[in-house]
Amino acid sequence: MHQPSFRGIVAALSRKAPRPGLGTAVFGARLLIAFSLPSHVFAHEAHPAAQPATAAVLDEAPFLKENDAAMTKMMNDMAIKPTGDIDRDFVAMMAPHHQGAIDMAISELRYGKNEQLRRIAQEIIVDQMQEIAAMNLAIGKPATDSAPAPTQQQPASTAAQHHHSGMQMDMPLR
């Protein structure tokens, strides 16, 4: 059997190739545009229209909304004005980053079903809180605020709330 040479293949293709002209120029321009634009520009043409939301997607909506809020808050809080103190600036950016991980882990605990992932989320909360505390201590700030742990419910009521809700109180407010 005869193996065609590279030169023979090129010659055969060149005989079949269209002669330069308007059609070739248009084809070349379309190729140039197709390869120069990001692929997501044409993505809508390649995929069928979105199907109606399923029950699973609707069930996930609160989780996605909570996660999006956590990410937005984290990114906003990380955008600090530099102080000139690298260590303080590092903590000022890392603490919200760690808090974002805590907030996302809390969402997993609220909505997730996988027990292994729920345990990992619990570990993330503990680890990230410890790291925030250690970073704060390293720059001379208090380790933590006196707030309940993120997975604990806030106190149901306080004396001030009872007072404002119209309940009579026998004890004076201080």
VMD Tcl script that builds the backbone (N, CA, C; Angstrom):
set m [mol new atoms 522]
animate dup $m
set s [atomselect $m all]
$s set {name element resname resid chain x y z} {
  {N N MET 1 A 0.849 -1.178 0.000}
  {CA C MET 1 A 0.000 0.000 0.000}
  {C C MET 1 A 0.885 1.228 0.000}
  {N N HIS 2 A 0.545 2.232 -0.775}
  {CA C HIS 2 A 1.332 3.454 -0.916}
  {C C HIS 2 A 0.937 4.457 0.164}
  {N N GLN 3 A 1.925 4.956 0.938}
  {CA C GLN 3 A 1.683 5.976 1.950}
  {C C GLN 3 A 1.810 7.348 1.307}
  {N N PRO 4 A 0.783 8.178 1.371}
  {CA C PRO 4 A 0.909 9.503 0.770}
  {C C PRO 4 A 1.897 10.358 1.574}
  {N N SER 5 A 2.635 11.174 0.860}
  {CA C SER 5 A 3.592 12.061 1.526}
  {C C SER 5 A 2.874 13.330 1.962}
  {N N PHE 6 A 3.506 14.059 2.863}
  {CA C PHE 6 A 2.960 15.321 3.338}
  {C C PHE 6 A 2.762 16.281 2.176}
  {N N ARG 7 A 3.760 16.320 1.292}
  {CA C ARG 7 A 3.701 17.214 0.134}
  {C C ARG 7 A 2.525 16.836 -0.782}
  {N N GLY 8 A 2.274 15.562 -0.922}
  {CA C GLY 8 A 1.169 15.098 -1.756}
  {C C GLY 8 A -0.182 15.480 -1.159}
  {N N ILE 9 A -0.304 15.371 0.168}
  {CA C ILE 9 A -1.564 15.724 0.842}
  {C C ILE 9 A -1.830 17.209 0.687}
  {N N VAL 10 A -0.795 18.039 0.900}
  {CA C VAL 10 A -0.964 19.486 0.775}
  {C C VAL 10 A -1.373 19.842 -0.653}
  {N N ALA 11 A -0.745 19.215 -1.636}
  {CA C ALA 11 A -1.081 19.500 -3.034}
  {C C ALA 11 A -2.523 19.121 -3.330}
  {N N ALA 12 A -2.972 17.979 -2.838}
  {CA C ALA 12 A -4.346 17.534 -3.079}
  {C C ALA 12 A -5.342 18.483 -2.422}
  {N N LEU 13 A -5.047 18.905 -1.199}
  {CA C LEU 13 A -5.949 19.824 -0.512}
  {C C LEU 13 A -5.983 21.178 -1.187}
  {N N SER 14 A -4.865 21.642 -1.655}
  {CA C SER 14 A -4.838 22.966 -2.279}
  {C C SER 14 A -5.625 22.981 -3.582}
  {N N ARG 15 A -5.692 21.846 -4.285}
  {CA C ARG 15 A -6.495 21.789 -5.508}
  {C C ARG 15 A -7.979 21.881 -5.194}
  {N N LYS 16 A -8.379 21.359 -4.010}
  {CA C LYS 16 A -9.797 21.344 -3.644}
  {C C LYS 16 A -10.210 22.585 -2.848}
  {N N ALA 17 A -9.232 23.350 -2.364}
  {CA C ALA 17 A -9.545 24.523 -1.559}
  {C C ALA 17 A -10.145 25.610 -2.421}
  {N N PRO 18 A -11.074 26.375 -1.854}
  {CA C PRO 18 A -11.669 27.453 -2.640}
  {C C PRO 18 A -10.629 28.532 -2.934}
  {N N ARG 19 A -10.804 29.170 -4.058}
  {CA C ARG 19 A -9.912 30.265 -4.435}
  {C C ARG 19 A -10.261 31.480 -3.567}
  {N N PRO 20 A -9.245 32.288 -3.238}
  {CA C PRO 20 A -9.523 33.485 -2.428}
  {C C PRO 20 A -10.575 34.352 -3.093}
  {N N GLY 21 A -11.474 34.846 -2.293}
  {CA C GLY 21 A -12.546 35.696 -2.778}
  {C C GLY 21 A -13.383 36.152 -1.602}
  {N N LEU 22 A -14.529 36.716 -1.869}
  {CA C LEU 22 A -15.394 37.238 -0.814}
  {C C LEU 22 A -15.850 36.133 0.136}
  {N N GLY 23 A -16.224 34.973 -0.399}
  {CA C GLY 23 A -16.673 33.866 0.447}
  {C C GLY 23 A -15.592 33.408 1.412}
  {N N THR 24 A -14.376 33.308 0.921}
  {CA C THR 24 A -13.260 32.890 1.772}
  {C C THR 24 A -12.992 33.943 2.842}
  {N N ALA 25 A -13.075 35.214 2.455}
  {CA C ALA 25 A -12.843 36.298 3.407}
  {C C ALA 25 A -13.898 36.288 4.515}
  {N N VAL 26 A -15.159 36.081 4.131}
  {CA C VAL 26 A -16.241 36.033 5.126}
  {C C VAL 26 A -16.035 34.845 6.058}
  {N N PHE 27 A -15.694 33.687 5.489}
  {CA C PHE 27 A -15.449 32.501 6.306}
  {C C PHE 27 A -14.294 32.754 7.284}
  {N N GLY 28 A -13.225 33.355 6.818}
  {CA C GLY 28 A -12.080 33.664 7.673}
  {C C GLY 28 A -12.447 34.637 8.781}
  {N N ALA 29 A -13.247 35.643 8.449}
  {CA C ALA 29 A -13.683 36.618 9.451}
  {C C ALA 29 A -14.539 35.956 10.520}
  {N N ARG 30 A -15.418 35.052 10.087}
  {CA C ARG 30 A -16.264 34.350 11.063}
  {C C ARG 30 A -15.424 33.473 11.983}
  {N N LEU 31 A -14.414 32.810 11.426}
  {CA C LEU 31 A -13.518 32.005 12.264}
  {C C LEU 31 A -12.774 32.879 13.259}
  {N N LEU 32 A -12.275 34.009 12.804}
  {CA C LEU 32 A -11.548 34.928 13.673}
  {C C LEU 32 A -12.425 35.399 14.823}
  {N N ILE 33 A -13.653 35.779 14.508}
  {CA C ILE 33 A -14.587 36.233 15.544}
  {C C ILE 33 A -14.909 35.097 16.514}
  {N N ALA 34 A -15.162 33.915 15.983}
  {CA C ALA 34 A -15.524 32.780 16.832}
  {C C ALA 34 A -14.418 32.442 17.825}
  {N N PHE 35 A -13.174 32.543 17.392}
  {CA C PHE 35 A -12.076 32.196 18.290}
  {C C PHE 35 A -11.626 33.352 19.170}
  {N N SER 36 A -12.017 34.568 18.859}
  {CA C SER 36 A -11.581 35.698 19.668}
  {C C SER 36 A -12.578 36.060 20.761}
  {N N LEU 37 A -13.842 35.700 20.605}
  {CA C LEU 37 A -14.839 36.006 21.628}
  {C C LEU 37 A -14.867 34.905 22.675}
  {N N PRO 38 A -15.141 35.282 23.934}
  {CA C PRO 38 A -15.268 34.249 24.968}
  {C C PRO 38 A -16.384 33.275 24.623}
  {N N SER 39 A -16.204 32.043 25.018}
  {CA C SER 39 A -17.172 31.004 24.661}
  {C C SER 39 A -18.547 31.253 25.268}
  {N N HIS 40 A -18.627 31.940 26.420}
  {CA C HIS 40 A -19.940 32.140 27.043}
  {C C HIS 40 A -20.831 33.081 26.235}
  {N N VAL 41 A -20.229 33.862 25.304}
  {CA C VAL 41 A -21.040 34.739 24.465}
  {C C VAL 41 A -21.977 33.913 23.599}
  {N N PHE 42 A -21.487 32.775 23.115}
  {CA C PHE 42 A -22.285 31.927 22.246}
  {C C PHE 42 A -22.980 30.795 22.992}
  {N N ALA 43 A -22.812 30.721 24.285}
  {CA C ALA 43 A -23.330 29.598 25.052}
  {C C ALA 43 A -24.846 29.488 24.954}
  {N N HIS 44 A -25.542 30.620 24.911}
  {CA C HIS 44 A -27.002 30.557 24.857}
  {C C HIS 44 A -27.494 29.909 23.574}
  {N N GLU 45 A -26.708 29.970 22.516}
  {CA C GLU 45 A -27.114 29.348 21.264}
  {C C GLU 45 A -26.934 27.840 21.293}
  {N N ALA 46 A -26.004 27.362 22.111}
  {CA C ALA 46 A -25.669 25.939 22.126}
  {C C ALA 46 A -26.554 25.131 23.065}
  {N N HIS 47 A -27.254 25.797 23.978}
  {CA C HIS 47 A -28.044 25.081 24.977}
  {C C HIS 47 A -29.527 25.361 24.794}
  {N N PRO 48 A -30.347 24.377 25.059}
  {CA C PRO 48 A -31.790 24.610 24.966}
  {C C PRO 48 A -32.256 25.535 26.085}
  {N N ALA 49 A -33.434 26.070 25.936}
  {CA C ALA 49 A -33.993 26.948 26.952}
  {C C ALA 49 A -34.092 26.211 28.280}
  {N N ALA 50 A -33.950 26.956 29.358}
  {CA C ALA 50 A -33.985 26.360 30.697}
  {C C ALA 50 A -35.341 25.718 30.950}
  {N N GLN 51 A -35.301 24.594 31.612}
  {CA C GLN 51 A -36.524 23.899 31.973}
  {C C GLN 51 A -37.136 24.564 33.209}
  {N N PRO 52 A -38.414 24.399 33.449}
  {CA C PRO 52 A -39.035 24.976 34.649}
  {C C PRO 52 A -38.351 24.453 35.903}
  {N N ALA 53 A -38.355 25.277 36.934}
  {CA C ALA 53 A -37.710 24.920 38.198}
  {C C ALA 53 A -38.338 23.665 38.776}
  {N N THR 54 A -37.508 22.768 39.229}
  {CA C THR 54 A -38.003 21.538 39.840}
  {C C THR 54 A -38.134 21.738 41.341}
  {N N ALA 55 A -38.742 20.795 41.985}
  {CA C ALA 55 A -38.912 20.871 43.437}
  {C C ALA 55 A -37.567 20.909 44.139}
  {N N ALA 56 A -36.580 20.166 43.616}
  {CA C ALA 56 A -35.255 20.148 44.243}
  {C C ALA 56 A -34.618 21.524 44.197}
  {N N VAL 57 A -34.759 22.228 43.076}
  {CA C VAL 57 A -34.191 23.568 42.959}
  {C C VAL 57 A -34.913 24.525 43.899}
  {N N LEU 58 A -36.222 24.399 43.988}
  {CA C LEU 58 A -36.979 25.257 44.893}
  {C C LEU 58 A -36.600 24.992 46.338}
  {N N ASP 59 A -36.361 23.727 46.687}
  {CA C ASP 59 A -35.949 23.395 48.044}
  {C C ASP 59 A -34.585 23.986 48.367}
  {N N GLU 60 A -33.747 24.150 47.355}
  {CA C GLU 60 A -32.397 24.646 47.558}
  {C C GLU 60 A -32.350 26.176 47.608}
  {N N ALA 61 A -33.414 26.848 47.200}
  {CA C ALA 61 A -33.424 28.303 47.100}
  {C C ALA 61 A -33.035 29.000 48.409}
  {N N PRO 62 A -33.573 28.609 49.570}
  {CA C PRO 62 A -33.168 29.291 50.803}
  {C C PRO 62 A -31.674 29.118 51.093}
  {N N PHE 63 A -31.162 27.919 50.844}
  {CA C PHE 63 A -29.736 27.660 51.053}
  {C C PHE 63 A -28.898 28.555 50.144}
  {N N LEU 64 A -29.265 28.607 48.857}
  {CA C LEU 64 A -28.507 29.414 47.907}
  {C C LEU 64 A -28.573 30.901 48.259}
  {N N LYS 65 A -29.748 31.362 48.688}
  {CA C LYS 65 A -29.903 32.766 49.074}
  {C C LYS 65 A -29.026 33.089 50.286}
  {N N GLU 66 A -29.022 32.201 51.267}
  {CA C GLU 66 A -28.219 32.399 52.472}
  {C C GLU 66 A -26.724 32.376 52.140}
  {N N ASN 67 A -26.327 31.441 51.295}
  {CA C ASN 67 A -24.923 31.350 50.898}
  {C C ASN 67 A -24.498 32.583 50.118}
  {N N ASP 68 A -25.350 33.054 49.226}
  {CA C ASP 68 A -25.029 34.248 48.450}
  {C C ASP 68 A -24.869 35.456 49.375}
  {N N ALA 69 A -25.755 35.577 50.362}
  {CA C ALA 69 A -25.650 36.679 51.318}
  {C C ALA 69 A -24.350 36.583 52.115}
  {N N ALA 70 A -23.973 35.365 52.513}
  {CA C ALA 70 A -22.730 35.174 53.262}
  {C C ALA 70 A -21.530 35.573 52.411}
  {N N MET 71 A -21.525 35.167 51.144}
  {CA C MET 71 A -20.406 35.496 50.261}
  {C C MET 71 A -20.332 37.006 50.010}
  {N N THR 72 A -21.470 37.630 49.795}
  {CA C THR 72 A -21.487 39.078 49.551}
  {C C THR 72 A -20.983 39.831 50.768}
  {N N LYS 73 A -21.466 39.436 51.951}
  {CA C LYS 73 A -21.013 40.082 53.191}
  {C C LYS 73 A -19.516 39.880 53.373}
  {N N MET 74 A -19.040 38.667 53.146}
  {CA C MET 74 A -17.622 38.380 53.301}
  {C C MET 74 A -16.790 39.270 52.379}
  {N N MET 75 A -17.167 39.339 51.117}
  {CA C MET 75 A -16.387 40.129 50.158}
  {C C MET 75 A -16.421 41.616 50.515}
  {N N ASN 76 A -17.573 42.115 50.931}
  {CA C ASN 76 A -17.665 43.523 51.327}
  {C C ASN 76 A -16.814 43.802 52.562}
  {N N ASP 77 A -16.875 42.911 53.541}
  {CA C ASP 77 A -16.122 43.114 54.781}
  {C C ASP 77 A -14.618 42.956 54.584}
  {N N MET 78 A -14.209 42.201 53.578}
  {CA C MET 78 A -12.785 42.021 53.304}
  {C C MET 78 A -12.185 43.237 52.600}
  {N N ALA 79 A -13.009 44.069 52.004}
  {CA C ALA 79 A -12.524 45.258 51.302}
  {C C ALA 79 A -12.245 46.352 52.318}
  {N N ILE 80 A -11.036 46.331 52.845}
  {CA C ILE 80 A -10.678 47.285 53.901}
  {C C ILE 80 A -9.824 48.411 53.333}
  {N N LYS 81 A -9.730 49.487 54.079}
  {CA C LYS 81 A -8.808 50.557 53.747}
  {C C LYS 81 A -7.509 50.239 54.478}
  {N N PRO 82 A -6.405 50.089 53.759}
  {CA C PRO 82 A -5.138 49.756 54.421}
  {C C PRO 82 A -4.764 50.791 55.479}
  {N N THR 83 A -4.257 50.296 56.598}
  {CA C THR 83 A -3.888 51.174 57.710}
  {C C THR 83 A -2.396 51.449 57.763}
  {N N GLY 84 A -1.612 50.675 57.034}
  {CA C GLY 84 A -0.170 50.781 57.134}
  {C C GLY 84 A 0.406 49.749 58.083}
  {N N ASP 85 A -0.458 49.062 58.812}
  {CA C ASP 85 A -0.042 47.983 59.708}
  {C C ASP 85 A -0.432 46.671 59.040}
  {N N ILE 86 A 0.541 46.013 58.450}
  {CA C ILE 86 A 0.282 44.801 57.670}
  {C C ILE 86 A -0.422 43.748 58.513}
  {N N ASP 87 A 0.014 43.574 59.754}
  {CA C ASP 87 A -0.586 42.542 60.606}
  {C C ASP 87 A -2.057 42.835 60.887}
  {N N ARG 88 A -2.374 44.079 61.220}
  {CA C ARG 88 A -3.774 44.442 61.478}
  {C C ARG 88 A -4.610 44.336 60.205}
  {N N ASP 89 A -4.036 44.744 59.099}
  {CA C ASP 89 A -4.758 44.646 57.820}
  {C C ASP 89 A -5.017 43.181 57.465}
  {N N PHE 90 A -4.028 42.331 57.719}
  {CA C PHE 90 A -4.200 40.892 57.465}
  {C C PHE 90 A -5.366 40.353 58.281}
  {N N VAL 91 A -5.404 40.675 59.559}
  {CA C VAL 91 A -6.492 40.190 60.422}
  {C C VAL 91 A -7.820 40.809 59.989}
  {N N ALA 92 A -7.784 42.077 59.609}
  {CA C ALA 92 A -9.021 42.748 59.186}
  {C C ALA 92 A -9.621 42.096 57.941}
  {N N MET 93 A -8.774 41.514 57.099}
  {CA C MET 93 A -9.286 40.836 55.906}
  {C C MET 93 A -9.570 39.357 56.166}
  {N N MET 94 A -8.743 38.721 56.972}
  {CA C MET 94 A -8.908 37.289 57.214}
  {C C MET 94 A -10.087 36.977 58.126}
  {N N ALA 95 A -10.355 37.820 59.092}
  {CA C ALA 95 A -11.480 37.557 60.000}
  {C C ALA 95 A -12.802 37.478 59.227}
  {N N PRO 96 A -13.108 38.411 58.318}
  {CA C PRO 96 A -14.348 38.262 57.536}
  {C C PRO 96 A -14.312 37.046 56.608}
  {N N HIS 97 A -13.123 36.710 56.124}
  {CA C HIS 97 A -12.985 35.527 55.279}
  {C C HIS 97 A -13.359 34.279 56.087}
  {N N HIS 98 A -12.836 34.182 57.292}
  {CA C HIS 98 A -13.169 33.041 58.160}
  {C C HIS 98 A -14.637 33.082 58.563}
  {N N GLN 99 A -15.165 34.291 58.824}
  {CA C GLN 99 A -16.576 34.410 59.192}
  {C C GLN 99 A -17.459 33.960 58.036}
  {N N GLY 100 A -17.044 34.229 56.812}
  {CA C GLY 100 A -17.786 33.752 55.639}
  {C C GLY 100 A -17.852 32.235 55.619}
  {N N ALA 101 A -16.728 31.578 55.964}
  {CA C ALA 101 A -16.722 30.113 56.032}
  {C C ALA 101 A -17.668 29.635 57.126}
  {N N ILE 102 A -17.679 30.334 58.247}
  {CA C ILE 102 A -18.597 29.981 59.344}
  {C C ILE 102 A -20.039 30.114 58.876}
  {N N ASP 103 A -20.353 31.231 58.234}
  {CA C ASP 103 A -21.727 31.465 57.778}
  {C C ASP 103 A -22.176 30.408 56.767}
  {N N MET 104 A -21.267 30.008 55.873}
  {CA C MET 104 A -21.621 28.968 54.899}
  {C C MET 104 A -21.790 27.619 55.592}
  {N N ALA 105 A -20.961 27.341 56.600}
  {CA C ALA 105 A -21.095 26.087 57.336}
  {C C ALA 105 A -22.423 26.054 58.093}
  {N N ILE 106 A -22.843 27.190 58.617}
  {CA C ILE 106 A -24.136 27.261 59.299}
  {C C ILE 106 A -25.266 26.937 58.319}
  {N N SER 107 A -25.141 27.437 57.088}
  {CA C SER 107 A -26.149 27.115 56.066}
  {C C SER 107 A -26.197 25.618 55.795}
  {N N GLU 108 A -25.026 24.988 55.759}
  {CA C GLU 108 A -24.986 23.527 55.566}
  {C C GLU 108 A -25.699 22.832 56.719}
  {N N LEU 109 A -25.477 23.305 57.935}
  {CA C LEU 109 A -26.145 22.685 59.087}
  {C C LEU 109 A -27.655 22.887 59.030}
  {N N ARG 110 A -28.104 24.034 58.543}
  {CA C ARG 110 A -29.543 24.299 58.456}
  {C C ARG 110 A -30.219 23.458 57.382}
  {N N TYR 111 A -29.564 23.305 56.241}
  {CA C TYR 111 A -30.238 22.733 55.088}
  {C C TYR 111 A -29.661 21.409 54.607}
  {N N GLY 112 A -28.429 21.119 54.946}
  {CA C GLY 112 A -27.778 19.913 54.433}
  {C C GLY 112 A -28.312 18.647 55.077}
  {N N LYS 113 A -28.213 17.556 54.343}
  {CA C LYS 113 A -28.711 16.267 54.828}
  {C C LYS 113 A -27.576 15.267 55.070}
  {N N ASN 114 A -26.459 15.438 54.395}
  {CA C ASN 114 A -25.345 14.497 54.487}
  {C C ASN 114 A -24.652 14.643 55.839}
  {N N GLU 115 A -24.705 13.578 56.631}
  {CA C GLU 115 A -24.157 13.636 57.990}
  {C C GLU 115 A -22.663 13.897 58.006}
  {N N GLN 116 A -21.945 13.351 57.050}
  {CA C GLN 116 A -20.503 13.584 57.004}
  {C C GLN 116 A -20.212 15.071 56.744}
  {N N LEU 117 A -20.944 15.668 55.811}
  {CA C LEU 117 A -20.747 17.087 55.525}
  {C C LEU 117 A -21.201 17.957 56.692}
  {N N ARG 118 A -22.221 17.541 57.394}
  {CA C ARG 118 A -22.677 18.299 58.562}
  {C C ARG 118 A -21.609 18.282 59.653}
  {N N ARG 119 A -20.939 17.141 59.853}
  {CA C ARG 119 A -19.839 17.077 60.832}
  {C C ARG 119 A -18.685 17.971 60.395}
  {N N ILE 120 A -18.376 17.953 59.113}
  {CA C ILE 120 A -17.313 18.818 58.601}
  {C C ILE 120 A -17.686 20.289 58.818}
  {N N ALA 121 A -18.947 20.634 58.572}
  {CA C ALA 121 A -19.409 22.010 58.786}
  {C C ALA 121 A -19.242 22.413 60.250}
  {N N GLN 122 A -19.547 21.494 61.169}
  {CA C GLN 122 A -19.351 21.788 62.587}
  {C C GLN 122 A -17.874 22.032 62.892}
  {N N GLU 123 A -17.001 21.227 62.308}
  {CA C GLU 123 A -15.565 21.403 62.511}
  {C C GLU 123 A -15.095 22.739 61.935}
  {N N ILE 124 A -15.635 23.108 60.788}
  {CA C ILE 124 A -15.271 24.395 60.181}
  {C C ILE 124 A -15.619 25.529 61.123}
  {N N ILE 125 A -16.805 25.477 61.706}
  {CA C ILE 125 A -17.234 26.538 62.619}
  {C C ILE 125 A -16.258 26.656 63.786}
  {N N VAL 126 A -15.944 25.540 64.416}
  {CA C VAL 126 A -15.035 25.560 65.570}
  {C C VAL 126 A -13.650 26.048 65.147}
  {N N ASP 127 A -13.109 25.469 64.085}
  {CA C ASP 127 A -11.755 25.826 63.638}
  {C C ASP 127 A -11.655 27.302 63.259}
  {N N GLN 128 A -12.622 27.782 62.501}
  {CA C GLN 128 A -12.550 29.167 62.037}
  {C C GLN 128 A -12.720 30.150 63.194}
  {N N MET 129 A -13.590 29.814 64.154}
  {CA C MET 129 A -13.748 30.684 65.325}
  {C C MET 129 A -12.450 30.729 66.132}
  {N N GLN 130 A -11.790 29.585 66.263}
  {CA C GLN 130 A -10.517 29.552 66.986}
  {C C GLN 130 A -9.458 30.375 66.263}
  {N N GLU 131 A -9.426 30.286 64.948}
  {CA C GLU 131 A -8.440 31.057 64.196}
  {C C GLU 131 A -8.703 32.555 64.284}
  {N N ILE 132 A -9.960 32.955 64.231}
  {CA C ILE 132 A -10.292 34.376 64.392}
  {C C ILE 132 A -9.822 34.846 65.768}
  {N N ALA 133 A -10.118 34.057 66.803}
  {CA C ALA 133 A -9.708 34.421 68.162}
  {C C ALA 133 A -8.187 34.519 68.263}
  {N N ALA 134 A -7.469 33.562 67.698}
  {CA C ALA 134 A -6.005 33.570 67.761}
  {C C ALA 134 A -5.438 34.788 67.029}
  {N N MET 135 A -5.996 35.125 65.873}
  {CA C MET 135 A -5.509 36.295 65.132}
  {C C MET 135 A -5.768 37.573 65.913}
  {N N ASN 136 A -6.965 37.688 66.511}
  {CA C ASN 136 A -7.263 38.872 67.309}
  {C C ASN 136 A -6.307 38.994 68.486}
  {N N LEU 137 A -6.053 37.904 69.183}
  {CA C LEU 137 A -5.116 37.929 70.306}
  {C C LEU 137 A -3.716 38.332 69.851}
  {N N ALA 138 A -3.327 37.872 68.669}
  {CA C ALA 138 A -1.983 38.171 68.163}
  {C C ALA 138 A -1.770 39.660 67.922}
  {N N ILE 139 A -2.831 40.398 67.657}
  {CA C ILE 139 A -2.685 41.845 67.440}
  {C C ILE 139 A -3.188 42.651 68.637}
  {N N GLY 140 A -3.442 41.975 69.756}
  {CA C GLY 140 A -3.822 42.660 70.985}
  {C C GLY 140 A -5.289 42.996 71.126}
  {N N LYS 141 A -6.132 42.414 70.297}
  {CA C LYS 141 A -7.569 42.626 70.419}
  {C C LYS 141 A -8.161 41.522 71.270}
  {N N PRO 142 A -9.334 41.742 71.866}
  {CA C PRO 142 A -9.980 40.650 72.598}
  {C C PRO 142 A -10.223 39.465 71.663}
  {N N ALA 143 A -10.140 38.272 72.217}
  {CA C ALA 143 A -10.279 37.059 71.404}
  {C C ALA 143 A -11.631 36.975 70.721}
  {N N THR 144 A -12.692 37.257 71.447}
  {CA C THR 144 A -14.036 37.155 70.873}
  {C C THR 144 A -14.926 38.219 71.466}
  {N N ASP 145 A -16.016 38.458 70.788}
  {CA C ASP 145 A -17.069 39.301 71.345}
  {C C ASP 145 A -17.886 38.427 72.281}
  {N N SER 146 A -18.670 39.045 73.122}
  {CA C SER 146 A -19.498 38.247 74.021}
  {C C SER 146 A -20.852 37.997 73.378}
  {N N ALA 147 A -20.828 37.231 72.301}
  {CA C ALA 147 A -22.054 36.882 71.579}
  {C C ALA 147 A -22.237 35.378 71.649}
  {N N PRO 148 A -23.475 34.909 71.517}
  {CA C PRO 148 A -23.688 33.464 71.515}
  {C C PRO 148 A -22.982 32.825 70.323}
  {N N ALA 149 A -22.692 31.551 70.440}
  {CA C ALA 149 A -22.108 30.813 69.323}
  {C C ALA 149 A -23.051 30.911 68.129}
  {N N PRO 150 A -22.523 30.886 66.904}
  {CA C PRO 150 A -23.368 31.131 65.731}
  {C C PRO 150 A -24.498 30.133 65.540}
  {N N THR 151 A -24.392 28.957 66.120}
  {CA C THR 151 A -25.466 27.980 65.942}
  {C C THR 151 A -26.482 28.041 67.077}
  {N N GLN 152 A -26.222 28.876 68.087}
  {CA C GLN 152 A -27.164 29.018 69.196}
  {C C GLN 152 A -28.205 30.063 68.843}
  {N N GLN 153 A -29.411 29.868 69.351}
  {CA C GLN 153 A -30.469 30.840 69.139}
  {C C GLN 153 A -30.183 32.068 69.994}
  {N N GLN 154 A -30.573 33.217 69.493}
  {CA C GLN 154 A -30.460 34.441 70.271}
  {C C GLN 154 A -31.460 34.356 71.427}
  {N N PRO 155 A -31.175 35.013 72.528}
  {CA C PRO 155 A -32.147 34.987 73.635}
  {C C PRO 155 A -33.518 35.424 73.143}
  {N N ALA 156 A -34.547 34.732 73.618}
  {CA C ALA 156 A -35.906 34.987 73.145}
  {C C ALA 156 A -36.367 36.391 73.489}
  {N N SER 157 A -36.001 36.884 74.654}
  {CA C SER 157 A -36.443 38.215 75.026}
  {C C SER 157 A -35.504 38.780 76.076}
  {N N THR 158 A -35.538 40.080 76.201}
  {CA C THR 158 A -34.779 40.755 77.250}
  {C C THR 158 A -35.741 41.644 78.000}
  {N N ALA 159 A -35.299 42.174 79.108}
  {CA C ALA 159 A -36.161 43.049 79.902}
  {C C ALA 159 A -36.589 44.259 79.086}
  {N N ALA 160 A -35.689 44.802 78.284}
  {CA C ALA 160 A -36.030 45.972 77.476}
  {C C ALA 160 A -37.100 45.619 76.451}
  {N N GLN 161 A -37.032 44.428 75.868}
  {CA C GLN 161 A -38.045 44.049 74.891}
  {C C GLN 161 A -39.401 43.891 75.569}
  {N N HIS 162 A -39.421 43.330 76.780}
  {CA C HIS 162 A -40.687 43.198 77.498}
  {C C HIS 162 A -41.268 44.574 77.789}
  {N N HIS 163 A -40.419 45.493 78.160}
  {CA C HIS 163 A -40.876 46.833 78.482}
  {C C HIS 163 A -41.477 47.498 77.247}
  {N N HIS 164 A -40.797 47.355 76.137}
  {CA C HIS 164 A -41.283 47.996 74.924}
  {C C HIS 164 A -42.497 47.297 74.342}
  {N N SER 165 A -42.722 46.051 74.694}
  {CA C SER 165 A -43.875 45.358 74.144}
  {C C SER 165 A -45.145 45.618 74.943}
  {N N GLY 166 A -45.036 46.460 75.961}
  {CA C GLY 166 A -46.218 46.828 76.713}
  {C C GLY 166 A -46.446 45.982 77.953}
  {N N MET 167 A -45.559 45.058 78.270}
  {CA C MET 167 A -45.724 44.243 79.472}
  {C C MET 167 A -45.314 45.051 80.686}
  {N N GLN 168 A -46.055 44.918 81.760}
  {CA C GLN 168 A -45.719 45.575 83.009}
  {C C GLN 168 A -44.619 44.798 83.707}
  {N N MET 169 A -43.655 45.495 84.237}
  {CA C MET 169 A -42.566 44.841 84.936}
  {C C MET 169 A -42.515 45.366 86.352}
  {N N ASP 170 A -42.347 44.463 87.292}
  {CA C ASP 170 A -42.255 44.875 88.687}
  {C C ASP 170 A -40.861 45.374 89.038}
  {N N MET 171 A -39.858 44.927 88.294}
  {CA C MET 171 A -38.493 45.318 88.612}
  {C C MET 171 A -38.111 46.555 87.800}
  {N N PRO 172 A -37.439 47.523 88.433}
  {CA C PRO 172 A -37.032 48.706 87.673}
  {C C PRO 172 A -35.913 48.347 86.695}
  {N N LEU 173 A -35.881 49.038 85.578}
  {CA C LEU 173 A -34.795 48.861 84.613}
  {C C LEU 173 A -33.565 49.611 85.096}
  {N N ARG 174 A -32.414 49.071 84.875}
  {CA C ARG 174 A -31.186 49.747 85.315}
  {C C ARG 174 A -30.528 50.428 84.184}
}
mol reanalyze $m
mol bondsrecalc $m
mol representation Tube
mol addrep $m
